[in-house]
Amino acid sequence: MHHAIIIGKGPAGIQAAIYVARARLSAAVVGLDGGSLREAARIDNYYGLAGPVSGAELQRAGEAQARALGAAFVDGQVVGAGFADGGFYALTPGERLEARTLLIATGAKRAKPPVNGIGAYEGKGVSYCAVCDGFFFRGKKTGVLGYTDYAVQEAIELSAATADVTIYTNGAEPEFSGSLKKEAGAFACVREPIAELFGDGRLEGARLRDGSEVRLDGLFVAYGVAGSADIAKKLGVALTPEGDIATDRGQATNVPGVFAAGDCTGVFRQIAVAAGQGAVAAKGMIAYAREK
Ligand SMILES: Cc1cc2nc3c(=O)[nH]c(=O)nc-3n(C[C@H](O)[C@H](O)[C@H](O)COP(=O)(O)OP(=O)(O)OC[C@H]3O[C@@H](n4cnc5c(N)ncnc54)[C@H](O)[C@@H]3O)c2cc1C
């Protein structure tokens, strides 16, 4: 078991990893890619830069610094998270990590998938968390909206409640990998895009673009990469009314041991802020991990 799992290797996650590693605690950083910094061509408003650098350069330098200090890095998407004995776990397609404390530093929240009616049926058949809500769909006809390993993991969670689970990729090519690619074979997979959801008050089905209709009691959204709100829901972490992760001044969430930092908290979205919040979160995580 690690002392800290850090989800995200942007400025918030890396800065936190640097503090945790320098406190001689073990940090496992799981990151899919360079996050927002990948898209930033030129940064010159961050402290200490002799001249403009690209976001990718800054991310690489931060990651190298954290690695040199002893932080472990796992490349890939976190597709599931929850409580483990004495702490928390995070699942990637190939690995299960456990730690006493966990940081969500997954960057800005993601847009909802482009399916007509999805907002209208939230809580009325549309869910964002199979572990949380799968129980309510025991023996029912369900779908998972998604095309990555995250969708497969949600389908697996859901299959504990019902045998009727279909993955709807909404027109996207499936991007299933590793052992989850094999497990995806257990589920029907429909690639035809969903034109709209329908139902009288509650979700009753989906109309596909080719004109056909499928009956659905529940649709679990796991579209693309699991975002901060998806991970938060699995852990019971409260969100703000805007859908960002709610934290106190120490970056602690409402769940003891779970912290959040950076763009996912909805505060002024800048590198300096993300790094600062990462440092504050690490202070709390170090204290929490040492106490446990
Ligand atoms: C085009 C552009 C230009 C910008 N220019 C500037 C600038 O000049 N100055 C400035 O201060 N700020 C700038 N920003 C903003 C800055 O990039 C962000 O505020 C900062 O990167 C936020 O850091 P973060 O660590 O919170 O998130 P991010 O940097 O977005 O990192 C998020 C991390 O989480 C990972 N992740 C997400 N979901 C998962 C998952 N399910 N499993 C595993 N990993 C996951 C990502 O792969 C990534 O590693 C710019 C942003 C953009 C888009």
The ligand as an SDF file (V2000), in Angstrom:
LIG
                    3D

 53 58  0  0  0  0  0  0  0  0999 V2000
   -4.4430   26.2280  -24.3920 C   0  0  0  0  0  0  0  0  0  0  0  0
   -4.1570   26.4960  -22.9330 C   0  0  0  0  0  0  0  0  0  0  0  0
   -3.2310   27.4540  -22.6040 C   0  0  0  0  0  0  0  0  0  0  0  0
   -2.9620   27.7320  -21.2500 C   0  0  0  0  0  0  0  0  0  0  0  0
   -2.0320   28.6780  -20.9300 N   0  0  0  0  0  0  0  0  0  0  0  0
   -1.7390   28.9370  -19.6330 C   0  0  0  0  0  0  0  0  0  0  0  0
   -0.7460   29.9050  -19.2870 C   0  0  0  0  0  0  0  0  0  0  0  0
   -0.1110   30.5150  -20.1430 O   0  0  0  0  0  0  0  0  0  0  0  0
   -0.5150   30.0980  -17.9630 N   0  0  0  0  0  0  0  0  0  0  0  0
   -1.1740   29.4340  -16.9680 C   0  0  0  0  0  0  0  0  0  0  0  0
   -0.9080   29.6560  -15.7920 O   0  0  0  0  0  0  0  0  0  0  0  0
   -2.1360   28.5220  -17.2820 N   0  0  0  0  0  0  0  0  0  0  0  0
   -2.4380   28.2680  -18.5680 C   0  0  0  0  0  0  0  0  0  0  0  0
   -3.4100   27.3360  -18.8760 N   0  0  0  0  0  0  0  0  0  0  0  0
   -4.1420   26.6650  -17.7940 C   0  0  0  0  0  0  0  0  0  0  0  0
   -3.2940   25.5450  -17.1620 C   0  0  0  0  0  0  0  0  0  0  0  0
   -2.8470   24.6760  -18.1720 O   0  0  0  0  0  0  0  0  0  0  0  0
   -4.1390   24.7940  -16.1260 C   0  0  0  0  0  0  0  0  0  0  0  0
   -4.6780   25.7090  -15.1860 O   0  0  0  0  0  0  0  0  0  0  0  0
   -3.2950   23.7480  -15.3900 C   0  0  0  0  0  0  0  0  0  0  0  0
   -2.6660   22.8630  -16.2870 O   0  0  0  0  0  0  0  0  0  0  0  0
   -4.1900   22.9650  -14.4270 C   0  0  0  0  0  0  0  0  0  0  0  0
   -3.4370   21.9860  -13.8160 O   0  0  0  0  0  0  0  0  0  0  0  0
   -4.1230   20.6570  -13.2330 P   0  0  0  0  0  0  0  0  0  0  0  0
   -3.0090   19.8690  -12.6400 O   0  0  0  0  0  0  0  0  0  0  0  0
   -5.2670   21.0210  -12.3710 O   0  0  0  0  0  0  0  0  0  0  0  0
   -4.7710   19.9140  -14.4850 O   0  0  0  0  0  0  0  0  0  0  0  0
   -4.1310   19.4540  -15.8630 P   0  0  0  0  0  0  0  0  0  0  0  0
   -2.8750   20.1720  -16.1540 O   0  0  0  0  0  0  0  0  0  0  0  0
   -5.2160   19.5490  -16.8770 O   0  0  0  0  0  0  0  0  0  0  0  0
   -3.7590   17.9190  -15.6240 O   0  0  0  0  0  0  0  0  0  0  0  0
   -4.7510   16.9680  -15.4450 C   0  0  0  0  0  0  0  0  0  0  0  0
   -4.0910   15.6010  -15.3560 C   0  0  0  0  0  0  0  0  0  0  0  0
   -5.0770   14.6370  -15.0210 O   0  0  0  0  0  0  0  0  0  0  0  0
   -4.9740   13.5230  -15.9010 C   0  0  0  0  0  0  0  0  0  0  0  0
   -6.2550   12.8150  -15.9050 N   0  0  0  0  0  0  0  0  0  0  0  0
   -7.4980   13.3080  -16.1170 C   0  0  0  0  0  0  0  0  0  0  0  0
   -8.4300   12.3440  -15.9810 N   0  0  0  0  0  0  0  0  0  0  0  0
   -7.7370   11.2150  -15.6780 C   0  0  0  0  0  0  0  0  0  0  0  0
   -8.1080    9.8660  -15.4200 C   0  0  0  0  0  0  0  0  0  0  0  0
   -9.3790    9.4620  -15.4090 N   0  0  0  0  0  0  0  0  0  0  0  0
   -7.1300    8.9710  -15.1770 N   0  0  0  0  0  0  0  0  0  0  0  0
   -5.8200    9.3360  -15.1560 C   0  0  0  0  0  0  0  0  0  0  0  0
   -5.4100   10.5970  -15.3800 N   0  0  0  0  0  0  0  0  0  0  0  0
   -6.3600   11.5120  -15.6370 C   0  0  0  0  0  0  0  0  0  0  0  0
   -4.5460   14.1280  -17.1920 C   0  0  0  0  0  0  0  0  0  0  0  0
   -4.0270   13.1230  -18.0480 O   0  0  0  0  0  0  0  0  0  0  0  0
   -3.4860   15.1100  -16.6690 C   0  0  0  0  0  0  0  0  0  0  0  0
   -2.2920   14.4120  -16.3940 O   0  0  0  0  0  0  0  0  0  0  0  0
   -3.6680   27.0470  -20.2180 C   0  0  0  0  0  0  0  0  0  0  0  0
   -4.6160   26.0620  -20.5730 C   0  0  0  0  0  0  0  0  0  0  0  0
   -4.8550   25.7840  -21.9110 C   0  0  0  0  0  0  0  0  0  0  0  0
   -5.8940   24.7380  -22.2620 C   0  0  0  0  0  0  0  0  0  0  0  0
  1  2  1  0
  2  3  1  0
  2 52  2  0
  3  4  2  0
  4  5  1  0
  4 50  1  0
  5  6  2  0
  6  7  1  0
  6 13  1  0
  7  8  2  0
  7  9  1  0
  9 10  1  0
 10 11  2  0
 10 12  1  0
 12 13  2  0
 13 14  1  0
 14 15  1  0
 14 50  1  0
 15 16  1  0
 16 17  1  0
 16 18  1  0
 18 19  1  0
 18 20  1  0
 20 21  1  0
 20 22  1  0
 22 23  1  0
 23 24  1  0
 24 25  2  0
 24 26  1  0
 24 27  1  0
 27 28  1  0
 28 29  2  0
 28 30  1  0
 28 31  1  0
 31 32  1  0
 32 33  1  0
 33 34  1  0
 33 48  1  0
 34 35  1  0
 35 36  1  0
 35 46  1  0
 36 37  1  0
 36 45  1  0
 37 38  2  0
 38 39  1  0
 39 40  1  0
 39 45  2  0
 40 41  1  0
 40 42  2  0
 42 43  1  0
 43 44  2  0
 44 45  1  0
 46 47  1  0
 46 48  1  0
 48 49  1  0
 50 51  2  0
 51 52  1  0
 52 53  1  0
M  END
$$$$
